[in-house]
Amino acid sequence: MSSIVNALRALVLSLPSLVLCASILSLLLFAFRGTEDLWSHIYEFVLWRALWNTLVTSFLAIFFASLVGVILAWLVVFVDFPGRRFFSAVLALPLAFPAYVFAFIAIGSLDYSSQLMTWLRESWAVDGHALFQIRSRLGMSLVLAASFYPYVYLLAREAFRSQGASLFEASRSLGCRPFAGVWRLSLPLARPWILSGVALVLMESMADFGVASAFNIETLTVAVYRVWFSMFSLPHAAQLALIHLGIVLLFLGLLRKLTREHLRYEDRGAGAEAPWEFQISRPWTWLISTGVTCFWFVVFVLPVLQLILWSLPSIQGGLDARFLGWVRNAILMSAATAILVCFFAFLITYLQRIYRLKALFSFARFATVAYAFPGSVLALSLSLVLIFIFGSTGAMGQWVLLAMWMALGLRFFAVGFQPIYQGFRRLSMNLDEASQSLGVSGFRLFLRLHFPLIRPSVLAAFLFVMMDCLKEMPIHVMMRPFGWDTLAVRIFEFTREGEWERAALPALVIVMISFPIVLWLSLKLSGIRKAEDSR
């Protein structure tokens, strides 16, 4: 009996990683089935153009997102300007926007036929389209940077807040001027945090599908989709997916190595102090406040107003049953995925805490690597697993919906696993021993001790996974059953036809659901740091 229990325990711990291994194996097996003639066409006319577009847009997005995120984080921590506390929280709100929503707002507002460009030509005789073409790699990179800079901003903000005033006072006593300390002290100390944010921007930019589709720029994710659905060649789509996956993992490995090398700069003793504040003259503080306000209006307030303006005709015309069905499908799939991820993440971490299965736990954590997989790659790989099982795509039936659920769960397993894992790490084993000495053990120990203490972490994991699932586009587009549309799918269909106004209402619903989650995350991080500072 004990051997059966141990086998079931090992299966639960290993199941997410086994699914990931099966998806990778399916890509490898299908990649060898392609014909040489079609591959030569893809190699000559698709691969290099898609690879170049992916690298250029991703690295430009990383540059802009890092520059903006670090500067804003440094200002809200070290400079006392009007509105500082307000902007410290709300500068992360663009994270509530899916990147593809930013994309169609930018195109609809700044393209040649937009109202703004038409007004400039008619009123001021200025051809804004000649000065800057939004449908370009630079325009796409700016949209990606506006969407993902909050990753760098939030991590850099917490890194800067951990740098106590004594560090800068010591540097001043050694003759280092205040702003020179930024380059020689503050940035090196924050480098591991900043690189972690850069890694997130890299994964999101290289995995992007919706922005590239809206801009009609063929990146590797778009190439995988087109080879699959236009050329009807799964083996060649698998080959492109493997190339894409290899490039992403290569760059992430380099970033991880850099992060480890710079961990020696991390300061251990300054976190309990209040950070240093730079003394700047009053006119400069108002200038900084004006600049930050204008930036926030451009990346958050104006996009929200544009979505509301475009959505008004649809709202006034009434919400039909089809739209409510898209909302229901999106929320149900996102909530079901969040429950799945939280269940496995909680079970895996809890079993490891109780039984100390370190080897199996390490294998279970391997599933978190799936977050680095582009959504198109994961959708393709799990579809190939179903083809191996059923023999053809036509025989899958409603199993496609199950595969879509699993793909979303695997894609965002790391998002739910990390909060729960860190929540359990904060619980000392002394609590368990003290409770057992008082006669509380087994399931009663779980109900009375573990679950109440870990509940905030589980709630955070649930909300983050649900938000990411709502925003995910390629898995929804590539894996949904026929006639089973979600908000992301309808946005993709509308933007592909250039119908920005019709795409606005589904996008507004996603933003409204994501907005309180992102605001709560930003305030929660601020609250953690304030509590540490007060101690």
N, C-alpha and C positions, 0 to 999 in steps of 0.2 A: 504493500500500500504506500509506504514511504517513497519507493522508487517512482511510482506513478505521480505522486504529489510533486516530487523533485522535477520530473520531466515536464509537468504542466507549468511549474514555476519557471523553468528554463525557457519554455516555449513563449510564455507571456513576455519575458524579458527580451527575447530575441525577435519577436514577431515584426516590429517596425523595421529592424535592420534586415531581416530576411526578405521583406517586400522590396526594400531598396536594392538588395543584391540581385533579386530576380529581375528587377527592371533594368539594371546595368547589364546583366547577362543577356537579356532579350535584345538590347541594342547591339551588343557584340555579335550575337548570332545572326541577326537580320542584316547587319552591315556587310556580310560576305555574300549576300544573295543578289546584289545589284549587277546589272549588265554594264559592260565596259563602254558601250557606245553612249548611253545616257550619262554615265559618270564623266566622260570626256567633255560632253556639253556643259554639265554643271561645273566642272573644274574650270572651264575656259570662260564661261559667261556669268556664272553665279557666285562661285566660292570666293574669288579674290575681291570682287566688288563688295560682297556682303561682309567679308572679313575686314576690309579697309573701313567701311562705314561703321562697323561695330567698334573697332579700336579708336577711331577718331572721335566719334560722338561720346564714347565712354570716358576717354581720358580728358576731353574738354569738360565734360560734366563733372568729373572728379576735381579738376582744377578750379572751376567756378564754385562748386559746392564747398570745397575746402576753404577757399579764400573767404567766401561770404560767411560760412559757419564759424570759422575761427575769429574773424574780426568782430562779428556780433557777440559771440560768447565773451570775448575779452572786454568789450565795451560794457556789457551788462554786469560784469563782475567787478571790474577795476575802476570804472568811471561813474561818478554820481551825477547823471544827467536827468532832466525832468522826464518823468514817465518811466524811469528805469525799472521799477518793480513790475509795472504793467507789462512792459515789453519783454521782460525776462520770461514771463509765462506764455505770452501770445505769439512770440516769434517762432514757436514750434508748430503752430496751427496749420501751416501749409501741408504738413504731413497727413492731414485729413483728406486732402485731395489725391485721388489716384492720378498718376502722372499723365495718363491718357486724357483725363479731363482738362488738365492744364493745356494739353496739346491742342484740343479742338477749340478751347477758349482763345488761345493765342492765334490760331489760324483764322478763326471766325472774326477776330477783332483786328488783326493786322495784315490779313491777306489783301491782295490788290483790289478785290471787289468789296471789301468791308466798308462799313459806314465811315470809319475814321479815315481810311485812306482816300475814300471818295470826297470827304469834306476837305481834306488837305489839298487835293488836286483842284477842287472847284473854288475854294475860298482863298487859298494862299498860293496857288499855282506851284505847289511843292509835290513832287512825285516821291512819296515816302517809300514806295516799293523799290524804286531805283537805289535809294540810300541803304535799305536793309530788307532783304528778302527772308521772310519768316520760314518759308519752305526750303530750308537748307540744313546742312549738317550743323552749322553754328546755331541756327534757331532751335533745332532739336536738342542740342547740348544745353542751351540756356533753359529750355523747358524742363529737362531732366534735372538740372542743377536747382531750379526753383522748387522742384518736387522733393528732392532728397537732401538738400542742405541741412534740414533739421536733425538728421542723424549725426552729422559732424557737430552741429551747434549744441545739441543736448550733451553729448559726451565731452566736448571741449569745455562747456560751461561747468560741468561737475569737476573736471580736472583743474580748472583755474580756481574754483572755490576751495579746493583742497590745499592750495598754496597759501600758507599763513603769512602774516605781515613780517614775522621775524626773518624770513628768507630774504625779503627785499631790504629790510633794515641792515642785515648783515652785508648784502651786496653794496649798499650805500656807504657803509663804513669802510669798504675796500676800494672806494672811488668809482663805483659803477653808477652812471647816471640813470634816472628812473626809466626812460624809454629804452636805454641800452640793455636794461635788465630783462626787457621783454624778449629780446633775441638770445641773450646769453643764459637766461635762467628760466623764465616762464614757459617759453615754447619747448625747450628740451624736456622739462618736467612733464609737460602735457602731451608729449609726442606719442606715447603708447595709446592714450585715449583717442587722439586725433586719427591715428592710423587705424584704430578699430572702426571709427566712423567712416573713414575712407574705404575700408573693406566692405561695409554695408552699401555705400554708394556704388562701389564697383559691382557688387552682386546684382543690385537692383538695375543699374544702367545696362549691364550686359545681358540681363534677363528680360529687358523691356521688349514688349511686343506691341502694346497699344499705341505708344507715341510714334514708333517707326511706321506703323500702319497708317496713322493719321497723316504723317508727313510724307508718306509714300516713299520712304527711304528703305532700301532693302538691306537689313541687317541679317545676322545669322538666324535669329529667332524667326524673322519673317521668311527667310529662305527655307527653313524647315517646314513652315506652314504651307508655303507655295509648292514645294516639291511634293509634299504629302497630298494636298487637296487639289492642286492644279495639274501636276504631272502624274499623280496617282502612283507614286513610287515610294513605298514604305522603306525598302532597303536603302535607297539613296538619301531619304530623310534621316534614317538612322546614322548614316555616315556623317552627314552634316551635324547631327546632334552630338555625336562623339567628338568631332573636332571642336565644336562650341564648348562642350563640357570640359575637354582637356585644357583649352585656353583659360577658362574661368578658374579651374583648380590650380593651374600654373601661377596665375597672378595672385590668387589668394594665398598660395604657399609662400610666395615672395613677401607679401605683406605680413604674414604671420612671422616669418623669419626676422623681418625688420622690427616688428613689435617686440619680439623676445630680446633682440639685441639692445633695444632702448629701454627695457624694463629696469636696467641698472640706474637710470636717472630718477626713478620713482622715489618721491620723498615720503617717509613714513611718519614723520612727527608733526607735520604742519596742519593736519586736517582738523585739529581741535581749535585752531585760531581763526579769527575773522580775517578775510583776505585784505591785502593792501589796497588802499584807494589812492589813485593818482589825483593830485590837485591840479585842476585845469580852470582857466578863467571862465567867468560866466558866459560871455558870448560864444565861446567854443562849446560849452555844454548845450546851449540852445541850438547851435548848428548841428551837433551830433544828434540831438533829439529830433530835429526836423528831418535829417537824413534817414534815421531809423524809421520814423513815421512814414515817410514817402515810400521807403522800401516795403514796409509791411502792407501799406495800401496797395502797392503794385502786385505783391505775391499772394495776398489773401483777400482784402476787402473788395477790390475791383473784380476779381474773378467770381466772388460770391454774388456781388451785385449783377454781374453779367449773367450768371446762371439764373438768378431770380427773374431778371428782365426777360430772358428767353423762355422761361418756364411759365410766365403769366398766361399766355394764350392757352396752353394746355391745361392749366389749373382752372381757368375760367370756363373752359369748354367741358369740364367735368372729367373725372378719372374713370376710364372704362374698366371693364373686368379684365381685359388683357394686361393692362398696366399693373393692376393689383395682383394679378397672377405672377408677373415678373418680380414684384416686390416680395411676394410670398415665397417663391422659389429661391430667391437670393438669400432671404433671412433664414429659411429652413435649412438650406445647404450649409450656410455659414455657421449657424448654431449647432447643427449636427456634427460638423467638422470640429468645432471647438470642444464639444463634449467628447468626441473620440480622442482628440489630442490630449485633453486634460485627464481623461481616464487612464490612458496608457502612461502618460508622464507621471501621474500620481502613483500608479501601481508599480511602475518600475523603480522609482525613487524610494517608495515605501518598502518594497521587498528587499532592496539593497540595504536599507537602514536596519531592517529586522534580521536578515540572514547574512549580511556582509558578503554578498556574491560579487566580488570585485571583478573577476574575469568576465562574467556574463554582463555585468553592468557596463564595463568598457565597450563590449560589443553592442550593447543596447544604445549607448551614446553615439555609435557610428551613424545611426539614423539621422542625427542632427546635421550631418553633411548634406542631406537633401535640400537644405535651405539654399545652398550654393547652386543647386540645379536650376537652370531657367525653366519656367513653367512649361514652355513648349517641349523641352526635352523630356520632362517628367510625364507630360501628357502622352507623348509618343511612346515612351518606354513602357508605360503601364498598358497602353492599348496593344502593344506587341505581346505583352504577357497574356492578355485576353485572346489574342489571335492564336497563340500557342495552345491555349486551353480549348477554344471552341472551333478552331480551324479556319474561320473567316470572320470578317466584320459583320456580315449579315446575320450570323448565328448568335451574336452577343445578346440581342434583346435588351432587356432592362438591366442586364449586368453592367452596361456602360455607365449607368448612374452610380452603381456601387464602385466602379473603377474611378469615376470622377471624385467620389467622396474620399477614396483612399489616396488618390493623387494629391488632393488638397490637404489631407491630413499629413501626408508624408512631407509635402512642400513646406508646411509651417509647423512641423513637429518641434523644431528647435525653438520657435517663438513661444510655444507653450511649455516646453521642457525646462528652459532656463529659469523662469520665475519660480516654478515649483521646486526645482533642484536647489536653487539658492535659498528658498524658504526653508527647506528641510535642513540645509547646512547650518542655518542660524539656530536650530534647535539642538541644544547640548544633550548628549547622551546621559548626562547627570539627571536631567528631568525624568527620563525613562526609569532610571535606577531608583530615584526617590519615589516615583509613583508605584513601582513594583514593591518597594519596601512597605508601602502603605496598603498593599493588597489590591492595587489596581493594575491589571495586566490584560493581555489579549485584546479582544474587541472593545472592552470597556476603556482600555488605555487609548485606543484610537479615537473613540467618540469623545472622551472627556479631556484629552490632552492634545493629541496630534492634530485632529481636524480643526478645532477652534483656532489653534495657533497658525495653521497653514492656510486657513480659509482666505485671507487677503491675497496670498500669492496665487491661489487657484483662481480667484476672481480676476486678478490681473491677467493671468494666462488666458482665461476664457475670452476676455474682452479683446486682447491683442490678436488672438487667432481669428476671432470673428471679424474684426476690422480688416485684417489682411485678406481673408477669404472673400469678403465683399468687394475688395478692390482688385483682386486677381482677375486677369482677363484671359490669357492664353489657355489655361486649363478649362475654363468655362466654355470658351469658343470651340476648342478642339474636341472636347469629350462629352458635351451634353447630348442627351438623347434627342432624337428628332421631335421638335415641337415643345421642348422643355427649355425655355429661355429664362435667363436671369437678367438683372440690370446691366451687368457688364457686357453680356452678349448683345443686348439691344443698343447699347452705346456704340459697340463695334460696328453693328450693322448700319446705324444711322450715320456715323461719322464716315464710314466707307462711301456712302452716297452723298456726303457733303451736307447733310441735314443737321446743322448744328443746333437749331432751335428744338428739334424733336429729341435730340440727345441730352438736352439740358435738364429736363425733369428727372430722368433716371440718375443722372450725375448728382443732382441736388439732393436726392434721397440718400445716396451713398455718403455725401459730405455731411449731411445732417446727422447720420448715425455715427460717423467717425469723429465728428467734432468734439463731443464731450469726452470720448475716450482719450484723444490726444491731449486735450486740456487737462484731464485728470492725470495723465502721465507726466506732463510738464510740472504741474503743481506738486505731484507726489515726489518727484525727484528734488524739487526745491525744499519740500517739507523734510525729506530725509537729511539733506545737508544742514538745514536750520536746526534740526534736533541734535545733530552731531556737534554743530558749532556751540549750541547752548551748553552741552556737556563739557 
